[in-house]
């Protein structure tokens, strides 16, 4: 309860989203909050920004967001609210007195109406002067309050005289109110409403008769306080007279719970230590639950043990207990606190601490829930602590009958240890105890059997799964196939794959897993047959509903087959799969397909290179530099020098190192057996003609490399000819 209002959990949680200075976990029991706070008042068209002041004692200032036009300081806002409260209290007293006499009330109402009409007539004559005066007073730092001006720094209607008499001031106040009524009657309530939207419910006028603020409205208002810091909000509430009836411990506990839900353990611990400073806010069992759960979820084990020590120890600070001489806040941790410690131990993999918690609970005659045990065992299993899983299972058996979740973890543990028979015995023991296993338990047992090569026994578990859950059969069969393949038993996987067709159609995931399983185990022909079957399915699809029962290959299927063909150097099959891939609407991927295309070309399959080039041109994509270079070499090998140079002119860009002089020299050396000398001479001649018309660095680098290559080649030929002549002369 804050200010007589019921604040929902989500609203309180919004307070935890406040960004304040992170301190260490222990700071003498207090938070290290510093800085000022400013509250946003209602927007005004006439008023501008008023200087902010600190709500704390340090006097530092802050810069507010520019999304608000009117931004007074926290202190200014509070003073305005106090004046509003005073005025309204006076108005309520006057109304109560007027109710004693109906005739007097009617006459006062008539008199007020006549005054308003008179002011309207006066304002029609000199409205501009009043508006000017209002703007002048606004620039002096005043805040409107029901038509009256409260100067900055005033307290409960105590006006300061800055050269303007009180009589004149009241007259301007009356004229401005009348001007507002005439200008826009609908804006009068907005202009008179001083409270910000977040504090609209703090209006004391008729608060008893008004309905409760809805949860949505309260959440929205609290969210507007998102830039307030938690401790500052609590200090503000604590300093207000109107909140004295509310226990500050409840406010602290609500904020502590909100910080926990927002996953803010550091701030929550700071707030917890602040609670230790006062007797009124000293933590009770609810507060200990909040901080324990928060620290446990974050895995802060050391800090959690310190909280338990505080819980068991008397207060370090001496409080004046007065009449409460026997006041003793010491408490013993209960199952909620110990479960939080257990959660932290599991997150930190501190298994000794987990056993300590179990011992403490045993001494108190309390035990964690079976679900808690199951979660702990799952984490231990994930960490490879198989012995600890068995120890925990024995402890559970001593306390109560394990549930299906615990047996599921046990079966997975035995599966990891390769103890298939023990896993079957564990499930049989569970069934003999009358415990109904869940679908996950039987699914894990079936996969365990598949890993051991006992697929026939695994298929019998599917009937049990169907009795306890409506899990799709295709998912179940796919998992069993995956388990067989992971253990290297591709024959059992193929058997289950064919067996499932009697009950459900394999989906694309199942087919891809089986395709990959065949290829990984050297069964290329079986994979090829499965892939062809997927291609044939597309020919039988005539309606959209056919896709539910017919599976066609996707890009993963094509890439899997392409990789296998490249590894096996089956270039004919590679060309067929690649052509089908493009026909099905999939695109060339340079990172995946470029290397296999170049390898295929070196093996004599130039069709793949031509096919890729046409595909890139049709789709409007820039060809990779290596494709451009390879196309140049192909055309030059064919003796078409002009076509070869056209690739460089149209598609080569100088930024790529592929077209540098060094790279061209390497290409010419590696492909020297493919090029005739006259073809290279023609490249030099045609290239010079192109450079005369337009400078192209890729072509220039090519020409320079060709000249150097030809010069080196001819020099070596001359040396070789000379050596031959010398040898023949010596023989003669």
N, C-alpha and C positions, 0 to 999 in steps of 0.2 A: 504494500500500500504506500503510495507516494502522494502526499497532499490530498488525501481522501479519495484517491482514484485507484482503481484496480489496474495494475500494470501487468500486461501479459508477459509470458516468457519471451516471446519474440521481440516485444518492445524493450524489455530489459536487456535482451541480448544485443540490441542495437547499441547500447551503451558500451559494450565491450569492443566495438569496432573502432574505438577512439585510439588514435596513434599518439602515444606519449613516450617519453624518454625511457628506454629500456635500462634498467639498473641490474646489478648483480642479484642473485637469488636472495641474499641476505644483506640488508643495509641498515642494521640497527633497528629492525622492526618498522621501518618507514619507507615510503616510496620516495624516489628522487624527482618528483614532479616539480617543475619550475615553469615560468612563463605566465603570460596573461591570458585572459579569456574575454572574448567579446560576444555579445548576444545580438542577434539580428532582430531589429524591430520591424513593424509593418512598413511596406513600401509607401513612400509619399512622392507625389509628383512635384511638389514645390520645394521640399526639403532636400538638402544635399548631405554629403557624408559628414558626420560629426566625429571629432577625434576620439579614439578609444582610450580607455583607461584600464589598468590592471585590476582584476578581481582579487589578486593576492597582494601580499605586502611588499613584493620586490619592486613593483612600479615599472617593470619593463613592458614594452608595447609589442603588439603583434600586427601583422598586415593581413587583413581579411580578404576573402575571395571577392572578385569583382562582379560576381553574379548577383549581388544585392546592391541596391541603390542607397539604402539607408542603413547604416551600421553603427549604432551607438555602442558604448562600452558596456560591460556587464554591470558596473556600478551605476551608470546612468539609467540602465533599464530597470534595475531594482528600485532605484529612487522613484522613477516614474510609476512603477507598480504600487509602491507604498502610498504615493499620492492618490493613485486611482482608488486604492482600497479605502483611504480616508474619506475621499469625496463620496464614495458609494455608501460608506457607513453613515455619513451625514444625511445623504439622500434617503436612506432607509429609515433613519430616525424621523426625518421630516414627514415621510409618507405615513409612518405609524401615528404621528401626531395628527396628521390630516384625517386619518380614518376615524378619529374620535368625533368629527363633525362633518357630516356630508355636505352641508350647505357651504361650510368654509372651503372644503375641497373643491366644490364646483366653482366657487368664486375665484379661487386661486387658478384653477384651470382656465377660466375665461380670461383672467387678467394676463396669464402667460400667452394666450393666443393673441390678445390685443397687442401685447408687447412685440411679439414676433412679426405681426403684420406691420406695425409701425417701423420696426427695424428694416423690414424688407423695403418699405417705401424710402427710408433714409438711404438704404444701400443703393437703390437705383440712382440716387443723385450723386453720391460720392463713393461708389463701390471701388473705383480705381484707387482712391486714397487708402482705403482699408487694405486692399490687396497689397499695395506697396508697403504699408506698415507691417503687414503679416510677413512679407518676404524679408523686410529689414530685421524683424525680431527673429525670424528663422536663421538668418545669417549670424546673429549674435549667439546662437547656440541654445535655443529653446526648443522644447518638445511639446507638441500639442497633446492635451489631455481633456477630452470632452469639451473642446472649445476654449479651454483656459491654457495659458502658457506657463510652463514650469521651467524655470531657468536651470541650466546645468549646475549641479551642486546643491540645489534646493532640497529641503527635507520636509515632506508632508505639508506642502503648501506654504512653507516659509519663504516668501519672495525676497529677492535682493533688489534694492532700488539702485539701478544704474542710470540715474538721470531721468527716468520715466516714473511719474507718480503712480501710486497704486490705483487712484481713481481713473486716471487716463488709461491705465493698463486694463482695468476691468471694462471700461467703455469699449476699447478696441477688441477685447475678448467677445463682448456681446455683439458688436457689429460684424465681426468675422463669422460668428455662428449664424447670424441671419443671412450673411452673404452666401454661406455654404448651402443653406436650405434653399435659397433662390436658385443658385447655380445648378445644383444637381441634388435632388432630394435623396436619390438612391445612394449617394456617396456619403451621406451624413453618418450612417451607422458605421461605415468603414473608417471614416475620419475620426469618429469618437472611440473606436475600438483600439485601445492602447496595447493590449496584450498581443504578443506574437503568436502565430498559429500553434507553436509547440506548447504554449502556456494558456491557451484559450480556456481550458477547463478549470483554471485556478480562479475564475471569476466567482466571488463569494455571493453575488446577488442572485438569490433564488437557487442556490446550489442544491438545496435539499429537494426542491420540487422538480429539478431537471433530471432527465433520464441519464443513466450511466453512459459514458463515452464508449463507443464501440471499439472492439479490438483493432479493427483496421485503422480507425482514426487515431487511436493512441499510438499504434506502430508508426504511422506517418509522422506524428508529432515528435516522437522520440527520435526518429531518424533525422529530423532536422537539427538535433543536438549532437550530430555525429562528430563534430569537431571539439566538443567538450571532453575533457578528461574525466575519467571515472571518479577519482578522488576529489576533484574540484566540484563535481556535481554533488557528491555526498557531503562535502564541507558546506556547500551552499544550502543544502537541505537542512543540515544540522544547525546552521546559524539562523534559520527562519523560525520565528515564534509560532507560526501556524502549524509547524510540523513537530512541535515538542511532544505531542501525544503519541507520535509514532516511535517505536523502538528502533534505534539506529542500527542495532544488530541485524534486524530483518532487512534493512536497506543494504547493509554490507553483504549479507548472505545472498541477496538477490543479484547484486553486482558480481559476486564471486561465482555464482552459478552461470551467469551470462558469459563471463570471461572463459569459463571452462568449455561452454558450448562453442565459443568462438576459437577454441584451440589456442589460448593465450596463457600458457602456464607461468611465464615470467611475471606478467602483470598480476595474475591471480595470486601468486606467492607474495608479491609486494603488498597487495591488498590484505592478504591474510595476516601479515606481520603488522600492518597498521591496526588491525582489529585488536591486537594484543596490547595496545597502548591505553585502552580505556576499559573500564569495568563494564560500561553499558554495551560495548561492542565486542566484548571478549567472546571467542568462538564457542558455540554449542555443538552438539552432535551433528546437526544439519550442516553447519559450516565445515566441520571436519570431513563430512562426506563429500562436499563439493570440492574441497581442495585435494582430497585423496584421489577422487576419480580423475580430476584434471591432471594431476602429476602422474598417475598411473598410466593414463592414455598417452602421455608424452614420454613415458619411460624414464622419468627422473627419479631413480631409485634412492639415491642418497638423500635428496630433499624430502622424499616421502618418509624415510625413516626418521629424519629430524622432526617432521610433523608429528609422528607417533610419540617421539620423546616429549615434545611440547604438550601433547595430549595427556600424557601420564604424569607430567610434572606440575607443581604449583606455579603460579605466575611469577615471572622474574621481577616484575614491577610491583611494588607495594601499593595497593589501593586502599582508600579510606572506606572501609566496609560499613562503618557506623552501626546501624541496627543489624546488619547481616554479618555478624561475627563468625558464624559457622559456614560462611560462603566458601565453597570448595569447587572450583571449575574442573578438577581433574576427572578424566574419563578413561575408560578402557576401550581399545579398538574393538570394533564389532566385525561381523562378516563382510560388510561393505568395504571397510577400510582394508581388511586383509585381502579381499579380492582385488582391490586396486594395487596392492603390493605385488600380488601374484601376476597381475597384468603387466606391471613394470618389469618384473623378473623375466617374464617370457619375452618381452620386447628386447631386453638387454641380454638375453640368453644366460641369465644368472640362475642356473638350475639349483645351486645350493640355496639361494634365497627362496626359490619356489618350495623346496622341501621344508625350509624353516617355517614358511607360512602355513604349510599343511600341519606341521607339528604344533604351532600355536593354536590353530583352529581345533586340532584334536584335544589339546589341553582344556579348551573352553567348551568342549562338547559340540562344536560347530564344524560343518563341513561345506566346502564349495559345492556348487551345483554340479550335476553330471555334465551339463553343457560346458561349464568352465573347464572341467577336466578334459573334455574332448578337444576344446580349443588349444589347451596347453599341449596335449599330445600331438596335435597336428603341427604345431610349431616345432616341437622336438623332432618329429618325423622329417620336416623340411630341412632341419639342421643336421640330419643324419645321426641323431642321438637315439639309436634303436634300443639300447639297453634301458635308457630312461623311460622310453615309452612302455616297455614291459613292466618297469617298476611302478609307474603311475597306474597301469592297468591293475596290478595286484592291490594297490592301495584303494582303488575304486571298489574292487570286489569285497574288501573288508568292510566298507561302509554301506554300500547298497548295490543293487543289481545294475550293471552297466547298461546304457541305452544303445540304440543302433549306431549313433554317431561314434561312440567309443569303439564299438566293434569294427566300424568302418576303418578307423585309424589303425586298429590292430591288424586288420587284413592287409592294408597297404604296407604296414611295417614288415609283416611276414613275406609279402610279395617282394619287397626290396631285398630281403635277406635270402630270397630264393627258397623259402620254406612253403611250398605249395600245399603239401598235405596238411601242415599245421593250420594254414589259412582255411582249408575246408573243414577241419575239425572245429575251429573257432566259430564258424558260421553254424555248424550243426549244434554246437553247445548253446548258441544264442537261440536257435529255433526250439531246442528242447526246453529252454526256460520260458518259452511262450512269448518271446520278444519278436515282433514283426520287423524284419529288416526293411530298409528303404531301398529305392531303386539304385541309388549310388553305391550301396553296399554290394548288391548282386552284380552290378556293372563292374566294380573293381575286382570282384572275385572272378568274373568271366575273363577279364583282361589278364589276370594272374594266370589262369589256366591256359590262355592263348600263348603267353610268354613261355610256358613250360611245354608247348607243343601238344597240348591236350584240347584241341579246338572242339572236338565232339562233345566233351563235357562242358565246355564253355557255352555252346549253343543251348544247352539245357537250362542255363541260368536265365535265358531270355524270357522263358515262360514265367519265371518268378518275378521278373521285372515288370512284365505286362500286368501282373495282378496287383501291384502296389503303385504303379504310376503309368501315365500315358505318354511316356517318353517316345519320340518318333523312332521307329525301327531302323530307319536308314542311318540315324546318328549312332545308334547302338552297334549296328553291324560295322559301320565305318571305324568306330573305336576299336573293335575287336580285330579288324584287318590291320589297323595301325599297330596294335600290340604285337601281332604276328610278325609284321615286317621289321619292327624295331628289334626283335629277338633274332632276326635273320631267317625266319621260317617263312619263305615266300610261298612255298607249296600250300601251307595251311591258310595263308592269306588268300591265295587264289581259290582255295576250296570254299572259304566263307564268302568270297566275292560271288562265286557262281551259286552258292546256296541261297544267298539273300534275294536273288532274282525271283525265287519262288514266292516270296512274301512282299517284296517292295522293290521298286526300281532304284538302282544306284544313281545318286546325284553326281554333279560335276566334281565335287570334292572327293567322293569315293573313287571315281575314275582316275582322277589325277594322282591320288595316293597309290592306287594300284599300278598306274603307268610308271610312276617314279620307282616303285618297288621292283617292277620287272627290270628296268634299266640298271638300277643299282646292283642287281644280282646277276647281270650279264645275260639276261633273257631278252635280247633285242627283238627277235622275231615275234615273241609273245606281245611285247609292247607295241610293235608295229601293227599287229593284228587288232589290238584294242584301239589304237589310234585311227585305223581305217574304219573301224566300226563307228567311232564317233563322227567321222566325216560322212559316213553313209546316213547317219541319223538326220543330217541336215537336208538330205534329199527327200525324206519322208515327212518333213514338217510343212504343212500347208495352212494351218490355222494357229492362232496364238495359243490355244489350249494345248497344242501338241508339245509345247516347250515343257509342260509339266511332267511328261513321261519320256520325252526324247532329250538326250543330252548332246550338245555340240561342243567342240573344243574351244577353249579360251586361249588367251595369250600365254598363260602358264603352260598349257598343253603343248602349244607350238614350240615354245622356248625349250621345254624339256626334251622334245624330240630332236630339235635342231642341235642342241648340245651333244646328245647321244650320237647323232649322225657325224658330227664333226670329230668327236673322239674316236669313233670307229672308222673314220675316213670313208664313209659311204656317201660319196659326193652325189651320186644319182638320187639317193633318197633325200639328201640334203636339199637338192634343187627342187624336188617334188614338194617337200614340207614347206620350204620357203615360198614357193609359188602359191600354195594353198593359204599360207598365212596372209599374204597380200590380198588374195581373193576374198578372204573373210573380213577384210576391212581393217586389219591390224597394220601398224606402221613399222618402218625400219627404225631400229634403235642402235645408234652408233656405238654405244658402250658394249652392247651385247652381240650385235650382228656383224660389226665391221671386220673383226679379226677372222671370223669363219669365212666371210666372203672373199677376203684377200687370200686366205689359204686355199680356197676352192679355185680361185683364178690361177694360182701358182700350180695347182694340180691339173689345169687345163679346162676348168669350167668357167669360161668367160661369160656364160649366159647369166649367171647370178649377178655379175657386175653390171651388165647391160640392163638387167631387170631392175636392179636397185636404182640405177641412174634415171631410168624412165619414171620410176615411182617417185623419186625426189622432185623431178621436174613437174610431174602432174600435180603433186600436192603443194607445190610452191615453196619447198624447203631448200635451204642452202646446203649443198652437198659438203661433206667433210673434206678437208684438204687432202687427205690420203686417197679418197675416192677420185678427186680431181687429178691428182698425180698419176694414179693408176690408169685412168681413162686416157690421159696424155700418152702414157707409155704404150697402151694398146693401139691407139691410132698411129703413133709413130712406127710401131712394129709393122703395122699394115701398110706403111709407106704413105699415109695421108698426112703430110706435114701441116697443111693449112688447117685441117680439122683438129689436129693435136694442139696447135697454138691457140685455136679459138677457145678451148677449155680454159687456158690461162687468162686470156683476155676477158672472158665473161664471168669466170667463177673464182679466180684466185685473188686473195687479198693479202697484202704485204705483211700485215701484222702477224701472220702465221709463220713459224719457223720452218714449216715444211717447204716454203718457197725461197728460202735463203740460199746463198751461193754454196755453202757447205752442204746443205741437204741435197741440192741438185747434183753436186759432185758424187755424193754417195749413191744416188739413184742411178747415175750413169755407169758407175763402176759395177754395181750389183746386177744391172741389166745389160751389160755390154754385149752379151751373146745374142740379145734380141734386136740390136740396132745395127744398121749398115752405116758405113762411113759417109756415104753420099746423102743418107737421110739426115745425119747430123749437120753436114754442110748446108743442106737446104734449110734446116732449122735456123742456122746462123744467118743465112741470107734473108729468109722471110722475116726473121725476128728484127733485123736491122731496118727493114722496110716499115714494120709496125712501129718501131721506136721513133722513126722519123716523123710519123704522124701524131703519135701520142706516147708520152712517157709511161712505161709500165715496169716497175721494179722487179716483179716476178719474171717477166720476159727478159729483162736485162741480166738478172742473175743467171738465168738459164743459158743465155748466149755466152756469158763469160765462162761458165762451167763447161759448156760444149767446146769452146776454143781451147781451154786448158786440157780437157780430156783428149781432144783430137791431137793436140801438139804432143802430149805425153805418149799417146798410142803410136803416132807416126815415128817419134824418136826411138821408141822401143823396137819398132819394125825395122828401122834403118840399122840399128845395132845388131839385131838378129840377122839381117841380110849380110852385113859385114862379117859377122862371125862365121856364117856359112861359107862365104868366099875364102876366108882365111883357112878354114878347115880343108876345103877342096884344093887350095894351092899347096898346102902342106902335104897332102896325099900325092899330088903330082910330083 
